[in-house]
Amino acid sequence: GVWSALNHLGLNLTNYQMELQRAEARNQSKELVNYRGPVEFDNKTVNPIAMLGPRSTFNARTMYPIYTGRNMLHINFDAAGESLAVLKDYPYLFNAVPPVFLYVRALVQYLVQFKLDKIAFLHYSDQSKYFNSNKKTADRFEKEASENGINIAYVEEMRIDDFTSENKYALTFKNAFKAIKENDIRVVVFSLTDNAMRIMVCEAYRLGIYGPKYQFISIV
């Protein structure tokens, strides 16, 4: 997907060699904002012409001035926050993924198209600067689903910071899926972090909620 995005830019860089290098950067956004020197990759000083990432919308917004300040193209391949879709604010940002509100719109149309009009919705009730899909996204989905005749028969709201261990996640999902099974809900829409999703499907499996009779759909 990244290479396809680069090819569609139509750049003619005859004096450059394409080289993709990866660097892990965690919790460094504040320091990087004021950094204007060359970048170190594997003990080699390079002057890159483009940067891919980072994954979160918060870090993408924070690091955008770094790229433009170095005359670099910023290629976003994963962060789906709505703010990144505002062209006037990010004229040198190339989005290889659509903003999250388009995911919501497409999902609602999918549910309508296939008459999946009774669903459960599992999501976080608070905001997270590191997580693309948050309370604003959940509210938009619930509103559009309701307007299109979709019955959200069960809702489980969770706070990201409430879960300090996998046991708390597991208990929450266990209770949720018991209610989902009792109400004969076959479609589960969720907006969760990767770790939470892993625990969620394990608890669903333990209660027999899997197979062709059930659908699990993620919002980003």
C-alpha positions in Angstrom: 0.0 0.0 0.0 2.8 2.4 0.8 4.6 1.8 -2.5 1.4 2.2 -4.4 0.9 5.6 -2.6 4.4 6.7 -3.6 3.9 5.6 -7.2 0.7 7.7 -7.5 2.5 10.8 -6.5 4.0 11.0 -9.9 7.4 12.2 -8.7 10.3 12.1 -11.1 13.4 11.9 -9.0 16.2 10.9 -11.4 19.0 11.8 -9.1 17.7 9.9 -6.1 17.8 6.2 -5.1 14.7 4.8 -3.4 15.6 3.5 0.0 13.1 2.7 2.8 14.4 2.6 6.3 12.5 2.1 9.5 13.1 3.7 12.9 11.2 3.2 16.1 10.2 6.4 17.8 8.2 6.2 21.1 7.2 9.3 23.1 9.7 11.5 21.3 7.4 13.9 19.6 8.1 16.8 21.9 11.9 16.6 21.3 11.5 16.0 17.6 9.4 19.1 17.0 12.4 21.4 17.7 14.9 19.1 15.8 16.2 20.3 12.4 19.4 18.3 12.0 20.1 15.2 9.8 18.5 11.9 10.7 20.5 8.9 11.9 19.5 5.5 10.5 21.7 2.6 11.3 24.7 4.8 12.1 24.4 6.5 8.7 23.5 10.2 8.3 20.9 10.7 5.6 18.8 13.5 4.3 15.4 11.9 3.6 12.9 13.5 1.2 9.8 11.9 2.7 8.6 10.4 6.0 6.1 7.6 6.4 3.9 7.6 9.6 3.7 7.8 12.5 0.7 5.6 13.2 -1.3 7.8 15.7 -3.1 10.9 14.7 -1.7 12.8 17.7 1.9 12.1 16.7 1.2 12.8 13.0 -0.1 16.2 13.9 2.8 16.9 16.2 5.5 15.8 13.8 4.0 17.4 10.7 6.0 20.7 11.2 9.2 18.6 11.3 8.7 17.2 7.9 7.6 20.5 6.3 10.4 22.4 8.0 12.9 20.0 6.4 11.1 20.3 3.0 10.0 16.7 3.3 6.8 15.1 2.1 4.7 13.6 4.9 3.0 10.3 3.9 0.3 9.1 6.3 -0.3 5.4 5.9 -2.3 4.5 9.0 -3.5 7.5 11.2 -7.2 8.1 10.3 -8.0 11.1 12.5 -10.5 13.5 10.9 -8.3 16.5 11.5 -5.7 15.1 9.1 -8.2 15.3 6.2 -8.3 19.2 6.4 -6.2 20.1 3.3 -5.7 23.7 4.2 -4.1 22.7 7.5 -1.9 19.9 6.0 -1.1 20.8 2.4 2.0 18.6 2.3 0.4 15.6 3.8 -0.5 12.7 1.5 -3.2 10.5 3.1 -3.0 6.8 2.0 -6.0 6.0 4.3 -9.4 7.7 4.5 -10.4 9.6 7.6 -12.4 7.6 10.2 -15.7 9.3 9.5 -15.7 7.7 6.0 -15.3 4.3 7.7 -18.3 5.0 9.8 -20.4 6.1 6.8 -19.4 3.0 4.8 -20.1 0.7 7.7 -23.6 2.0 8.2 -24.3 1.6 4.5 -23.0 -2.0 4.7 -25.3 -2.8 7.6 -28.3 -1.3 5.8 -27.4 -3.1 2.5 -27.3 -6.5 4.1 -30.2 -5.8 6.6 -28.0 -6.3 9.6 -30.4 -4.1 11.7 -29.8 -5.6 15.2 -26.3 -5.1 16.6 -24.1 -4.8 19.7 -21.6 -1.9 20.0 -18.5 -2.1 22.1 -16.4 1.0 22.4 -14.4 3.4 24.6 -16.3 6.2 26.3 -13.3 8.6 26.6 -10.9 10.2 24.2 -7.3 9.0 23.6 -4.8 11.1 21.7 -3.0 7.9 20.6 -6.1 6.1 19.4 -7.8 7.0 16.0 -11.3 5.9 16.9 -12.7 7.6 20.1 -15.8 8.9 21.7 -16.5 11.3 18.9 -16.4 8.5 16.4 -18.6 6.3 18.6 -21.2 9.1 18.8 -21.2 9.6 15.1 -21.7 5.9 14.4 -24.6 5.7 16.9 -26.2 8.7 15.4 -25.9 7.5 11.8 -26.9 4.0 12.7 -30.1 5.3 14.4 -31.0 7.5 11.5 -30.8 4.5 9.2 -33.0 2.3 11.2 -30.3 0.1 12.8 -31.2 -1.1 16.3 -28.1 -1.0 18.6 -29.6 -3.5 21.0 -26.6 -3.6 23.4 -23.9 -1.1 24.1 -20.8 -1.6 26.3 -18.9 1.6 27.0 -15.4 1.3 28.6 -12.7 3.7 29.7 -9.3 3.1 28.3 -7.6 4.0 31.7 -9.9 1.7 33.6 -8.2 -1.4 32.4 -4.9 -2.0 34.1 -4.8 -5.7 33.6 -6.0 -8.3 31.1 -8.3 -9.8 33.8 -10.4 -6.6 34.0 -10.7 -6.7 30.2 -11.7 -10.3 30.2 -14.4 -9.9 32.9 -15.9 -6.9 31.0 -16.1 -8.8 27.7 -17.4 -12.0 29.4 -20.3 -10.1 30.9 -20.9 -8.3 27.6 -21.0 -11.4 25.6 -23.3 -13.1 28.0 -25.8 -10.3 27.4 -25.2 -10.4 23.7 -26.0 -14.1 23.6 -29.1 -13.8 25.8 -30.4 -11.1 23.4 -29.6 -13.2 20.3 -27.4 -10.5 18.8 -25.4 -11.8 15.8 -23.5 -8.6 14.7 -20.9 -7.0 17.0 -19.4 -3.7 16.0 -16.4 -2.6 18.1 -13.9 0.3 18.4 -11.1 -0.9 20.5 -7.3 -1.1 20.8 -5.4 -4.1 19.4 -4.9 -5.6 22.9 -8.5 -5.3 23.8 -9.6 -6.9 20.5 -7.4 -9.9 21.2 -9.0 -10.4 24.6 -12.5 -9.7 23.2 -12.4 -12.5 20.6 -11.0 -15.0 23.1 -13.9 -14.3 25.5 -16.4 -14.5 22.6 -14.9 -17.9 21.6 -15.2 -19.3 25.1 -18.9 -18.5 25.1 -19.4 -20.0 21.7 -19.9 -16.7 19.9 -18.1 -17.5 16.6 -18.6 -19.1 13.3 -20.8 -18.2 10.2 -23.7 -17.0 12.3 -21.8 -14.1 13.8 -20.1 -11.1 12.4 -17.4 -8.9 14.1 -16.8 -5.5 12.5 -14.1 -3.1 13.6 -14.3 0.7 13.2 -10.6 1.3 12.3 
